Amino acid sequence: MVKKRLTKKEQSTLWGLINYPTLNDKALAKKTRLKLSTITAIRRRFREREYYQTVIIPNFYRLGYELLSVEYGPFNEAVPIDKRVKHFKRFMDKDPNSIFSLMSRSNGVVLNIAENYADANQHYENLEMFLDSHNLTDETRWKRIVFPFQTSMFWNFFDFSPVIRYSYDIKRKINLRDFSSKKDAKIMRLSKKEKKVLYGLVRYPEESDNYIADKFGVSRQAVSNIRKRFEKEDLISTRNVMNFEYTGCGLLTFGYIYFGTRAPMDMRNSGLELTKKLVPSFIGVSGNFENITFVGSKNYPDYEKLREKLLSFYKTHLSVAKPPEVLLFPVEDLCYRKNPTFHKILGNIVDIKEK
């Protein structure tokens, strides 16, 4: 269920942790203007109660993987909910390419990373066959959208800063981190040592350099140096990903909109900037003709107000080719979620299998 609201000091600390996930307590105290002891105590309390999890996200494009594929659709509600959850969870747990998913009683959505279009097609077919074999869908098929890393804007990728600012009415600037691949980015060729360190950082994002060094048989100095270089070269990005129950939001939404080819590019860009400004998103990806967002809202009336503002702009300036598609995921009724998971697919990419 949605948890109780936070004190002002807790809100400020949470804003700092989400907005600046790599800062230590001393630096966060300076940013938030709170005492160091207060930051340390609240951070410890948040971690004990699992308010958030730290993840390190690899730059998949620079590792040779080309696409984010998004699959979504309805479930067959004639099947008992416990069976739906059991089967869907089993598929997600076994699928290394799936990095995130949500499931309500009615709908589901899956994000997965693909090496190329053939890989993405295979994943989609596997999911469709699995859903069919367990009678999890009826005549309404699941849909798929594909976003190439090199030509799409990943303007929000698991950054909960907009959600926290909206939910707790925090009057502070957010530092929204763009996850888009640079146009001139090149595929990185990693040594065996670099592969070990990269996997260790992603697999154990909250552990020390000493721990990773001991775990994978490299020196602590090597881990420290490689980590710094990977951060500088944008091979890894750190996020503190919120537990939905502590976001202050009662409703999550997944939205898809297709602009079509007739919408002027400057108006599409204006629509994107408006979306960034208004929408409390935690995922936002845009191609030339389409856009997806995952959004947190306090409740359904708040969601309706936001939806009306955006639709008014789209109808007036963009003449969207199709009505937006929206799936609702009430936080209290989430049946299953796969939290952001990146080490399984990374293990396949760098050929590391843990015992």
Residue frames relative to the residue before (quaternion, step in Angstrom):
aa qw qx qy qz dx dy dz
M 1.0000 0.0000 0.0000 0.0000 0.00 0.00 0.00
V 0.6078 -0.5596 0.4101 0.3863 3.61 -1.22 0.43
K 0.3791 -0.7662 0.4800 0.1969 3.59 -0.67 1.08
K 0.6585 -0.5227 0.3744 0.3912 3.53 -1.32 0.36
R 0.6054 -0.5822 0.4113 0.3540 3.56 -1.24 0.49
L 0.5009 -0.6829 0.4719 0.2451 3.50 -1.29 0.53
T 0.5600 -0.5528 0.4851 0.3814 3.53 -1.34 0.29
K 0.6801 -0.4883 0.3476 0.4222 3.57 -1.26 0.30
K 0.6605 0.4961 -0.3133 0.4686 3.60 0.93 -0.80
E 0.6424 0.5088 -0.3198 0.4756 3.57 1.03 -0.77
Q 0.6333 0.5282 -0.3293 0.4598 3.59 1.02 -0.78
S 0.6666 0.5002 -0.3047 0.4611 3.58 0.93 -0.90
T 0.6489 0.5112 -0.3108 0.4702 3.56 1.01 -0.83
L 0.6547 0.5107 -0.3129 0.4612 3.56 0.94 -0.87
W 0.6131 0.5395 -0.3397 0.4665 3.57 1.02 -0.81
G 0.6757 0.4995 -0.2932 0.4561 3.58 0.91 -0.90
L 0.6652 0.5131 -0.3040 0.4493 3.57 0.92 -0.89
I 0.7055 0.4459 -0.2663 0.4823 3.58 0.94 -0.84
N 0.7074 0.4717 -0.2632 0.4559 3.57 0.94 -0.88
Y 0.7876 0.1573 -0.0684 0.5918 3.60 1.11 -0.69
P 0.0713 -0.8799 0.4682 0.0391 3.59 0.58 1.16
T 0.7057 0.4634 -0.2826 0.4554 3.63 1.12 -0.40
L 0.5348 0.6465 -0.4123 0.3551 3.62 1.22 -0.15
N 0.4180 -0.6740 0.5417 0.2786 3.57 -1.16 0.61
D 0.7386 -0.4374 0.2735 0.4340 3.57 -1.29 0.17
K 0.6373 0.5365 -0.3379 0.4380 3.60 0.97 -0.80
A 0.6796 0.4756 -0.2878 0.4786 3.58 0.93 -0.89
L 0.6413 0.5179 -0.3241 0.4642 3.60 1.05 -0.74
A 0.6083 0.5513 -0.3501 0.4510 3.57 1.05 -0.72
K 0.6523 0.5031 -0.3074 0.4763 3.58 1.02 -0.80
K 0.6647 0.5120 -0.3035 0.4516 3.60 0.95 -0.88
T 0.7687 0.3788 -0.1841 0.4814 3.57 0.91 -0.95
R 0.3373 -0.7570 0.4815 0.2850 3.59 1.31 -0.33
L 0.4773 0.6141 -0.4643 0.4237 3.53 1.06 0.88
K 0.6156 -0.5389 0.4138 0.3993 3.57 -1.24 0.35
L 0.5982 -0.5799 0.4207 0.3589 3.54 -1.14 0.70
S 0.6524 0.5212 -0.3148 0.4513 3.59 0.96 -0.86
T 0.6265 0.5344 -0.3320 0.4602 3.58 1.10 -0.71
I 0.6453 0.5162 -0.3083 0.4713 3.58 0.95 -0.92
T 0.6711 0.5113 -0.3003 0.4450 3.57 0.85 -0.98
A 0.6853 0.4890 -0.2891 0.4557 3.58 0.90 -0.92
I 0.6825 0.4788 -0.2943 0.4672 3.59 0.92 -0.88
R 0.6171 0.5333 -0.3480 0.4623 3.60 0.99 -0.78
R 0.6601 0.5054 -0.3113 0.4604 3.57 0.90 -0.92
R 0.6556 0.5084 -0.3096 0.4647 3.59 0.97 -0.83
F 0.6400 0.5236 -0.3212 0.4616 3.58 0.97 -0.83
R 0.6781 0.4846 -0.3034 0.4617 3.59 0.90 -0.87
E 0.6379 0.5290 -0.3318 0.4507 3.59 0.98 -0.79
R 0.7441 0.3792 -0.2030 0.5111 3.59 1.04 -0.80
E 0.4203 -0.7523 0.4252 0.2767 3.57 1.34 0.21
Y 0.1120 0.8004 -0.5697 0.1493 3.56 0.76 1.07
Y 0.8053 -0.0050 0.0411 0.5915 3.55 1.04 -0.71
Q 0.2230 -0.7271 0.6221 0.1860 3.53 -1.35 0.19
T 0.3767 -0.7071 0.5494 0.2372 3.56 -1.06 0.74
V 0.0161 -0.7830 0.6218 -0.0004 3.57 -0.94 0.91
I 0.2025 -0.7213 0.6442 0.1538 3.53 -1.26 0.54
I 0.1960 -0.8115 0.5476 0.0567 3.54 -0.61 1.22
P 0.3400 -0.7346 0.5430 0.2235 3.61 -0.72 0.97
N 0.4475 -0.6203 0.5615 0.3158 3.55 -1.26 0.44
F 0.2511 -0.8323 0.4735 0.1414 3.56 0.09 1.31
Y 0.5971 0.5740 -0.3760 0.4156 3.58 1.03 -0.65
R 0.6970 0.4681 -0.2739 0.4691 3.58 0.94 -0.88
L 0.6511 0.4677 -0.3131 0.5092 3.57 1.32 -0.14
G 0.6558 -0.5618 0.2968 0.4077 3.57 1.27 0.23
Y 0.5908 0.5389 -0.3809 0.4641 3.60 1.26 0.20
E 0.3411 -0.8358 0.4170 0.1056 3.53 -0.70 1.17
L 0.8378 0.2645 -0.0539 0.4745 3.59 1.00 -0.75
L 0.2107 -0.6622 0.6904 0.2010 3.46 -1.45 0.39
S 0.1116 -0.7859 0.6068 0.0411 3.56 -0.81 1.03
V 0.1413 -0.7864 0.5999 0.0417 3.57 -0.91 1.00
E 0.0422 -0.8003 0.5975 -0.0287 3.57 -0.68 1.13
Y 0.0990 0.8140 -0.5596 0.1199 3.57 -0.82 0.96
G 0.2693 0.7683 -0.5561 0.1672 3.54 -1.21 0.48
P 0.6380 -0.5493 0.3886 0.3744 3.58 -1.33 -0.01
F 0.3736 -0.6789 0.5778 0.2563 3.52 -1.32 0.36
N 0.5173 -0.5953 0.5124 0.3397 3.53 -1.31 0.36
E 0.2383 -0.8247 0.4988 0.1195 3.58 -0.21 1.27
A 0.4969 0.6298 -0.4421 0.4012 3.59 1.26 0.08
V 0.6187 0.5096 -0.3341 0.4959 3.56 1.27 -0.44
P 0.5398 -0.6323 0.4316 0.3499 3.65 -0.82 0.89
I 0.5839 -0.6379 0.3812 0.3267 3.54 -0.95 0.93
D 0.6377 0.5352 -0.3511 0.4286 3.62 0.96 -0.71
K 0.6508 0.4935 -0.3157 0.4829 3.60 1.08 -0.67
R 0.6147 0.5429 -0.3488 0.4536 3.57 1.03 -0.76
V 0.6768 0.4913 -0.2872 0.4671 3.55 0.88 -0.98
K 0.6467 0.5400 -0.3220 0.4318 3.59 0.87 -0.93
H 0.7195 0.4490 -0.2619 0.4605 3.58 0.78 -1.01
F 0.6670 0.5025 -0.3106 0.4541 3.59 0.91 -0.91
K 0.6391 0.5225 -0.3151 0.4683 3.57 0.98 -0.85
R 0.6416 0.5321 -0.3312 0.4421 3.58 0.94 -0.81
F 0.6509 0.4997 -0.3196 0.4737 3.58 0.98 -0.83
M 0.6755 0.5016 -0.3003 0.4494 3.58 0.87 -0.93
D 0.6605 0.5228 -0.3151 0.4372 3.59 0.94 -0.86
K 0.7279 0.4343 -0.2378 0.4743 3.58 1.05 -0.74
D 0.6488 0.5450 -0.3051 0.4346 3.58 1.23 -0.38
P 0.2740 -0.8039 0.5010 0.1666 3.65 -0.25 1.17
N 0.6496 0.5438 -0.3269 0.4189 3.60 1.09 -0.60
S 0.6145 0.5381 -0.3523 0.4568 3.61 1.18 -0.44
I 0.1666 -0.8298 0.5298 0.0552 3.56 -0.57 1.17
F 0.8029 0.0268 0.0203 0.5951 3.61 1.20 -0.40
S 0.1333 0.7872 -0.5984 0.0667 3.58 -1.06 0.69
L 0.1635 -0.7465 0.6369 0.1024 3.51 -1.33 0.51
M 0.0435 -0.7881 0.6139 0.0125 3.55 -1.15 0.69
S 0.0980 -0.7461 0.6562 0.0566 3.53 -0.95 0.99
R 0.7175 -0.3937 0.3116 0.4828 3.56 -1.23 -0.20
S 0.7734 0.3884 -0.1748 0.4695 3.56 1.06 -0.76
N 0.8370 0.1613 -0.0041 0.5228 3.57 0.93 -0.93
G 0.1163 -0.7695 0.6201 0.0997 3.49 -1.36 0.25
V 0.0579 -0.7682 0.6357 0.0500 3.55 -1.27 0.43
V 0.1068 -0.7957 0.5962 0.0047 3.55 -1.02 0.91
L 0.1499 -0.7445 0.6426 0.1018 3.56 -1.08 0.82
N 0.0894 0.8013 -0.5895 0.0490 3.57 -0.84 0.90
I 0.4125 -0.6924 0.5486 0.2225 3.51 -1.27 0.60
A 0.0837 -0.8103 0.5799 0.0135 3.57 -0.89 0.97
E 0.5256 -0.6435 0.4614 0.3111 3.54 -1.10 0.74
N 0.7769 -0.1071 0.1110 0.6104 3.56 1.08 -0.80
Y 0.7338 -0.4149 0.2811 0.4587 3.59 -1.27 -0.04
A 0.6188 0.5384 -0.3521 0.4508 3.59 1.01 -0.69
D 0.6427 0.5156 -0.3068 0.4764 3.57 1.01 -0.84
A 0.6558 0.5062 -0.3070 0.4685 3.58 0.97 -0.86
N 0.6441 0.5186 -0.3198 0.4626 3.59 0.99 -0.81
Q 0.6504 0.5228 -0.3160 0.4515 3.56 0.98 -0.85
H 0.6452 0.5150 -0.3217 0.4636 3.56 0.98 -0.83
Y 0.6504 0.5198 -0.3113 0.4581 3.57 0.94 -0.90
E 0.6623 0.4955 -0.3036 0.4729 3.59 0.95 -0.85
N 0.6360 0.5258 -0.3285 0.4595 3.59 1.01 -0.80
L 0.6563 0.5009 -0.3101 0.4714 3.57 0.96 -0.87
E 0.6512 0.5200 -0.3148 0.4543 3.60 0.90 -0.91
M 0.6730 0.4897 -0.3016 0.4650 3.58 0.89 -0.90
F 0.6421 0.5178 -0.3270 0.4612 3.57 1.01 -0.77
L 0.6581 0.5030 -0.3125 0.4651 3.59 0.89 -0.90
D 0.6606 0.5088 -0.3019 0.4622 3.58 0.97 -0.87
S 0.6814 0.5226 -0.2991 0.4160 3.56 0.86 -0.97
H 0.7480 0.3392 -0.2032 0.5330 3.58 1.18 -0.51
N 0.4752 -0.7114 0.4095 0.3169 3.56 1.31 0.41
L 0.3305 0.7826 -0.4710 0.2375 3.58 1.11 0.69
T 0.7435 0.2581 -0.1972 0.5846 3.59 1.28 -0.19
D 0.3495 -0.7042 0.5679 0.2438 3.55 -1.26 0.43
E 0.8175 -0.2209 0.1490 0.5105 3.60 -0.95 -0.75
T 0.6203 0.5266 -0.3469 0.4665 3.62 1.22 -0.32
R 0.2584 -0.8039 0.5203 0.1274 3.57 -0.43 1.22
W 0.5290 -0.5917 0.4949 0.3537 3.54 -1.26 0.41
K 0.3286 -0.7395 0.5593 0.1798 3.55 -1.19 0.64
R 0.2010 -0.7747 0.5892 0.1111 3.51 -1.30 0.37
I 0.0785 -0.7505 0.6546 0.0449 3.56 -1.15 0.77
V 0.1664 -0.7920 0.5832 0.0703 3.57 -1.01 0.83
F 0.0817 -0.7882 0.6098 0.0152 3.55 -0.94 0.99
P 0.2928 -0.7443 0.5718 0.1825 3.63 -0.49 1.13
F 0.5294 -0.6594 0.4319 0.3137 3.57 -0.89 0.90
Q 0.7096 0.4988 -0.2828 0.4096 3.57 0.84 -0.94
T 0.7889 0.3190 -0.1670 0.4980 3.62 1.03 -0.63
S 0.6408 0.5047 -0.3320 0.4737 3.61 1.24 0.12
M 0.3894 -0.6919 0.5570 0.2436 3.54 -1.29 0.46
F 0.1270 -0.7685 0.6256 0.0437 3.54 -0.59 1.19
W 0.0192 -0.8736 0.4861 -0.0088 3.53 0.56 1.23
N 0.7661 0.0383 -0.1047 0.6330 3.57 1.28 -0.07
F 0.0660 0.7910 -0.6027 0.0814 3.54 -0.72 1.08
F 0.8209 -0.2160 0.0500 0.5262 3.54 0.02 1.44
D 0.4356 0.6339 -0.5011 0.3967 3.57 1.02 0.85
F 0.1937 -0.8306 0.5174 0.0696 3.58 -0.40 1.25
S 0.3218 0.7734 -0.4956 0.2294 3.61 1.22 0.21
P 0.6775 0.4788 -0.3263 0.4530 3.66 0.80 -0.82
V 0.6310 0.5380 -0.3312 0.4502 3.58 1.05 -0.73
I 0.6795 0.4854 -0.2905 0.4672 3.57 0.89 -0.95
R 0.6383 0.5262 -0.3322 0.4531 3.60 0.94 -0.83
Y 0.6846 0.4813 -0.2763 0.4726 3.58 0.94 -0.91
S 0.7127 0.4990 -0.2771 0.4077 3.55 0.71 -1.11
Y 0.7873 0.2873 -0.1425 0.5266 3.58 0.97 -0.87
D 0.4187 -0.7440 0.4418 0.2755 3.57 1.31 0.31
I 0.2280 0.7914 -0.5240 0.2170 3.56 0.90 1.00
K 0.2707 -0.7900 0.5351 0.1276 3.57 -0.66 1.13
R 0.4587 0.6547 -0.4694 0.3750 3.55 0.66 1.10
K 0.5491 -0.6060 0.4664 0.3371 3.53 -1.20 0.55
I 0.2640 -0.7513 0.5788 0.1757 3.55 -1.06 0.72
N 0.3483 -0.7288 0.5627 0.1758 3.51 -1.24 0.64
L 0.0618 -0.8491 0.5244 0.0156 3.58 0.58 1.19
R 0.2334 -0.8085 0.5321 0.0933 3.57 -0.59 1.20
D 0.3289 -0.7488 0.5520 0.1624 3.54 -0.72 1.16
F 0.2262 -0.7947 0.5540 0.1019 3.57 -0.81 1.03
S 0.3862 0.7470 -0.4696 0.2689 3.60 1.27 0.09
S 0.4686 -0.6539 0.5169 0.2927 3.56 -1.16 0.67
K 0.4759 -0.6543 0.5013 0.3067 3.56 -0.99 0.80
K 0.5948 -0.6192 0.3827 0.3411 3.55 -1.02 0.86
D 0.7477 0.3750 -0.2143 0.5044 3.59 1.07 -0.68
A 0.3485 0.7580 -0.4890 0.2546 3.59 1.27 0.25
K 0.2032 -0.7861 0.5770 0.0882 3.55 -1.00 0.88
I 0.5870 -0.5656 0.4462 0.3693 3.52 -1.24 0.54
M 0.3081 -0.7579 0.5486 0.1723 3.57 -0.91 0.95
R 0.2202 -0.7390 0.6230 0.1317 3.54 -1.08 0.83
L 0.1507 -0.8397 0.5204 0.0367 3.55 -0.37 1.24
S 0.4567 -0.6445 0.5389 0.2927 3.53 -1.19 0.66
K 0.6849 -0.4612 0.3484 0.4438 3.60 -1.26 0.18
K 0.6465 0.5172 -0.3177 0.4622 3.57 0.99 -0.84
E 0.6638 0.5032 -0.3054 0.4614 3.59 0.93 -0.89
K 0.6251 0.5305 -0.3360 0.4636 3.59 1.03 -0.72
K 0.6447 0.5196 -0.3192 0.4611 3.58 0.97 -0.84
V 0.6832 0.4815 -0.2906 0.4658 3.56 0.88 -0.95
L 0.6394 0.5232 -0.3311 0.4560 3.60 0.92 -0.84
Y 0.6689 0.4829 -0.3046 0.4760 3.58 0.87 -0.90
G 0.6508 0.5307 -0.3190 0.4393 3.58 0.95 -0.87
L 0.6535 0.5137 -0.3114 0.4606 3.59 0.96 -0.86
V 0.6979 0.4584 -0.2721 0.4783 3.58 0.93 -0.89
R 0.6767 0.4979 -0.2920 0.4571 3.59 0.97 -0.83
Y 0.8026 0.1553 -0.0515 0.5736 3.59 0.99 -0.84
P 0.0318 -0.8780 0.4772 0.0192 3.61 0.65 1.10
E 0.7225 0.4215 -0.2531 0.4861 3.60 1.15 -0.41
E 0.5538 0.6113 -0.3929 0.4065 3.56 1.28 0.05
S 0.5792 -0.6037 0.4345 0.3335 3.55 -1.26 0.47
D 0.6518 -0.4908 0.3991 0.4183 3.54 -1.32 0.24
N 0.6043 0.5621 -0.3499 0.4432 3.59 1.09 -0.69
Y 0.6513 0.5219 -0.3150 0.4518 3.57 0.94 -0.92
I 0.6811 0.4831 -0.2880 0.4688 3.59 0.86 -0.97
A 0.6218 0.5443 -0.3381 0.4503 3.58 1.02 -0.80
D 0.6870 0.4724 -0.2785 0.4768 3.59 0.88 -0.94
K 0.6579 0.5419 -0.3063 0.4239 3.57 0.97 -0.89
F 0.8191 0.2560 -0.0969 0.5042 3.58 0.94 -0.89
G 0.5421 -0.6975 0.3701 0.2875 3.55 1.21 0.45
V 0.5535 0.5395 -0.4396 0.4575 3.56 0.94 0.91
S 0.6056 -0.5708 0.3992 0.3848 3.58 -1.25 0.24
R 0.6010 -0.5608 0.4240 0.3802 3.55 -1.20 0.51
Q 0.6340 0.5360 -0.3315 0.4482 3.58 1.02 -0.78
A 0.6277 0.5296 -0.3338 0.4627 3.59 1.05 -0.76
V 0.6407 0.5160 -0.3265 0.4654 3.60 0.95 -0.84
S 0.6688 0.5111 -0.2997 0.4491 3.57 0.89 -0.96
N 0.6858 0.4867 -0.2855 0.4597 3.59 0.88 -0.96
I 0.6767 0.4870 -0.2942 0.4673 3.58 0.92 -0.91
R 0.6095 0.5450 -0.3519 0.4557 3.59 1.01 -0.74
K 0.6734 0.4985 -0.2982 0.4573 3.59 0.84 -0.98
R 0.6711 0.4942 -0.3034 0.4618 3.58 0.96 -0.83
F 0.6386 0.5213 -0.3228 0.4651 3.57 0.99 -0.81
E 0.6502 0.5002 -0.3202 0.4738 3.60 0.99 -0.78
K 0.6612 0.5142 -0.3049 0.4533 3.58 0.94 -0.89
E 0.7437 0.3963 -0.2052 0.4978 3.58 1.01 -0.83
D 0.4666 -0.7179 0.4123 0.3115 3.59 1.30 0.30
L 0.3504 0.7215 -0.5252 0.2844 3.58 0.97 0.76
I 0.7808 0.1465 -0.1023 0.5988 3.59 1.20 -0.44
S 0.0937 -0.7632 0.6371 0.0534 3.55 -1.25 0.63
T 0.2872 -0.7718 0.5490 0.1429 3.56 -0.97 0.89
R 0.0140 -0.7749 0.6319 -0.0091 3.55 -1.08 0.85
N 0.2339 -0.6837 0.6615 0.2010 3.52 -1.30 0.50
V 0.1654 -0.8324 0.5280 0.0303 3.55 -0.22 1.35
M 0.4201 -0.7517 0.4610 0.2146 3.55 -0.67 1.17
N 0.4181 -0.5881 0.6251 0.2977 3.49 -1.35 0.53
F 0.4952 -0.7066 0.4101 0.2954 3.60 -0.57 1.13
E 0.6211 0.5743 -0.3432 0.4083 3.58 1.05 -0.67
Y 0.7384 0.3914 -0.2240 0.5013 3.59 1.19 -0.43
T 0.4694 0.6949 -0.4386 0.3231 3.60 1.20 0.18
G 0.4529 -0.6584 0.4743 0.3694 3.59 1.18 -0.46
C 0.6010 0.5525 -0.3481 0.4609 3.58 1.31 0.12
G 0.2829 -0.7657 0.5561 0.1562 3.54 -1.05 0.79
L 0.7828 0.2412 -0.1100 0.5629 3.57 1.26 -0.36
L 0.1396 -0.7465 0.6461 0.0759 3.54 -1.01 0.93
T 0.0771 -0.7970 0.5972 0.0466 3.57 -1.04 0.73
F 0.1941 -0.7144 0.6572 0.1415 3.49 -1.26 0.64
G 0.0278 -0.8243 0.5650 -0.0236 3.57 -0.72 1.07
Y 0.0831 -0.7730 0.6280 0.0352 3.53 -1.12 0.80
I 0.0144 0.7927 -0.6087 0.0289 3.55 -0.93 0.93
Y 0.2052 -0.7655 0.6031 0.0901 3.53 -1.02 0.95
F 0.2942 -0.7905 0.5177 0.1431 3.55 -0.56 1.20
G 0.3543 -0.7251 0.5140 0.2909 3.55 1.02 -0.74
T 0.6321 -0.5782 0.3835 0.3450 3.55 -1.31 0.15
R 0.6427 0.5675 -0.3275 0.3971 3.61 1.16 -0.40
A 0.5575 0.6093 -0.4001 0.3973 3.57 1.17 -0.42
P 0.4650 -0.6917 0.4693 0.2918 3.64 -0.71 1.01
M 0.5710 -0.6311 0.4047 0.3345 3.56 -0.99 0.85
D 0.6466 0.5189 -0.3448 0.4402 3.61 0.96 -0.74
M 0.6491 0.5016 -0.3163 0.4765 3.60 1.09 -0.67
R 0.6039 0.5363 -0.3529 0.4723 3.59 1.09 -0.66
N 0.6592 0.5025 -0.3023 0.4708 3.57 0.98 -0.88
S 0.6322 0.5196 -0.3261 0.4733 3.58 1.06 -0.77
G 0.6400 0.5238 -0.3161 0.4648 3.56 1.04 -0.80
L 0.6440 0.5156 -0.3199 0.4660 3.55 1.03 -0.77
E 0.6603 0.5012 -0.3123 0.4639 3.59 0.94 -0.85
L 0.6282 0.5219 -0.3311 0.4726 3.59 1.06 -0.73
T 0.6335 0.5319 -0.3199 0.4620 3.55 1.03 -0.84
K 0.6473 0.5168 -0.3186 0.4608 3.58 0.93 -0.88
K 0.6918 0.5001 -0.2723 0.4441 3.56 0.98 -0.92
L 0.7806 0.3861 -0.1818 0.4566 3.57 0.86 -0.99
V 0.7431 0.4769 -0.2255 0.4117 3.53 0.93 -0.95
P 0.3073 -0.7293 0.5784 0.1976 3.62 -0.84 0.94
S 0.0542 0.8508 -0.5138 0.0960 3.54 0.42 1.30
F 0.1551 -0.7426 0.6253 0.1827 3.52 -1.36 0.17
I 0.7401 0.1220 -0.1647 0.6405 3.57 1.35 0.03
G 0.1311 0.7752 -0.6115 0.0887 3.57 -0.97 0.87
V 0.0563 0.7939 -0.5985 0.0916 3.56 -0.69 1.13
S 0.0502 -0.8117 0.5817 -0.0141 3.57 -0.88 0.96
G 0.1757 -0.7272 0.6537 0.1140 3.51 -1.16 0.83
N 0.7411 -0.3859 0.2786 0.4736 3.58 -1.20 -0.23
F 0.8206 0.2511 -0.0954 0.5044 3.58 1.00 -0.79
E 0.7995 0.2122 -0.1006 0.5528 3.61 1.20 -0.16
N 0.1578 -0.7865 0.5966 0.0253 3.51 -1.28 0.50
I 0.0824 -0.7628 0.6361 0.0823 3.57 -1.16 0.66
T 0.0176 -0.7788 0.6265 0.0271 3.55 -1.20 0.56
F 0.1814 -0.6981 0.6765 0.1484 3.52 -1.29 0.60
V 0.0545 -0.8355 0.5430 -0.0638 3.55 -0.62 1.19
G 0.2469 -0.7379 0.6050 0.1689 3.55 -1.20 0.61
S 0.0360 -0.7820 0.6223 0.0021 3.59 -0.95 0.93
K 0.5749 -0.6057 0.4169 0.3588 3.56 -1.09 0.66
N 0.7838 -0.1066 0.1289 0.5980 3.54 1.03 -0.87
Y 0.7153 -0.4587 0.3005 0.4331 3.58 -1.25 0.09
P 0.6346 0.5187 -0.3579 0.4474 3.68 0.88 -0.71
D 0.6361 0.5151 -0.3329 0.4682 3.61 1.01 -0.75
Y 0.6299 0.5300 -0.3232 0.4668 3.55 1.03 -0.82
E 0.6544 0.5231 -0.3114 0.4485 3.60 0.95 -0.89
K 0.6418 0.5226 -0.3271 0.4561 3.60 0.97 -0.82
L 0.6636 0.4970 -0.2975 0.4735 3.56 0.92 -0.91
R 0.6477 0.5324 -0.3134 0.4460 3.55 0.93 -0.90
E 0.6555 0.5202 -0.3136 0.4487 3.58 0.95 -0.86
K 0.6409 0.5271 -0.3278 0.4516 3.60 0.97 -0.81
L 0.6963 0.4699 -0.2796 0.4650 3.56 0.86 -0.95
L 0.6564 0.5159 -0.3173 0.4498 3.59 0.94 -0.86
S 0.6086 0.5576 -0.3509 0.4422 3.55 1.06 -0.74
F 0.6641 0.4860 -0.3019 0.4813 3.57 0.96 -0.85
Y 0.6686 0.5161 -0.3105 0.4362 3.57 0.84 -0.96
K 0.6846 0.4872 -0.2925 0.4566 3.57 0.90 -0.91
T 0.6932 0.4915 -0.2773 0.4482 3.57 0.99 -0.83
H 0.8266 0.2861 -0.1037 0.4734 3.56 0.83 -1.02
L 0.7888 0.3614 -0.1704 0.4671 3.58 1.05 -0.65
S 0.1794 -0.7991 0.5500 0.1635 3.61 1.13 -0.49
V 0.0593 -0.8589 0.5079 0.0275 3.55 0.81 1.08
A 0.5479 -0.6674 0.4120 0.2908 3.52 -1.03 0.93
K 0.7955 0.0983 -0.0331 0.5970 3.58 1.10 -0.69
P 0.5671 -0.5698 0.4480 0.3913 3.60 -1.14 0.49
P 0.5526 -0.6062 0.4415 0.3635 3.62 -1.01 0.68
E 0.2823 -0.7264 0.5999 0.1812 3.55 -1.17 0.65
V 0.0340 -0.8114 0.5827 -0.0303 3.56 -0.85 0.99
L 0.1153 -0.7513 0.6459 0.0712 3.55 -1.05 0.86
L 0.2618 -0.7801 0.5552 0.1211 3.57 -0.91 0.96
F 0.0528 -0.7848 0.6174 -0.0032 3.55 -1.02 0.91
P 0.1955 -0.7870 0.5742 0.1127 3.64 -0.04 1.22
V 0.5160 -0.6811 0.4195 0.3064 3.58 -0.74 1.04
E 0.6820 0.4936 -0.2979 0.4499 3.59 0.90 -0.85
D 0.7480 0.3820 -0.2072 0.5016 3.59 1.18 -0.50
L 0.3255 0.7286 -0.5359 0.2755 3.60 1.15 0.41
C 0.2900 -0.7831 0.5309 0.1438 3.54 -0.70 1.11
Y 0.7831 -0.0706 0.0798 0.6128 3.54 1.14 -0.67
R 0.0453 0.7626 -0.6453 -0.0030 3.53 -1.20 0.57
K 0.2312 -0.7169 0.6375 0.1616 3.52 -1.12 0.73
N 0.3338 -0.7601 0.5243 0.1895 3.53 -0.42 1.22
P 0.6794 -0.5010 0.3209 0.4294 3.61 -1.11 0.56
T 0.0259 0.8040 -0.5836 0.1107 3.54 -0.61 1.25
F 0.0250 -0.8504 0.5242 -0.0384 3.57 -0.49 1.17
H 0.5924 0.6239 -0.3769 0.3431 3.60 1.11 -0.46
K 0.6081 0.5745 -0.3755 0.3990 3.62 1.07 -0.57
I 0.6975 0.4273 -0.2799 0.5027 3.59 0.84 -0.89
L 0.6176 0.5406 -0.3548 0.4477 3.60 1.04 -0.69
G 0.6106 0.5606 -0.3465 0.4390 3.58 1.04 -0.76
N 0.6507 0.4969 -0.3083 0.4844 3.57 1.07 -0.74
I 0.6540 0.5303 -0.3170 0.4365 3.58 0.99 -0.83
V 0.7852 0.3106 -0.1584 0.5117 3.59 0.86 -0.95
D 0.4177 -0.7487 0.4275 0.2867 3.56 1.38 0.15
I 0.4440 0.6280 -0.5066 0.3897 3.53 0.74 1.14
K 0.0451 -0.7887 0.6130 -0.0153 3.54 -0.78 1.09
E 0.2643 -0.7668 0.5642 0.1546 3.58 -0.62 1.12
K 0.4703 -0.6576 0.5070 0.2990 3.53 -1.12 0.65
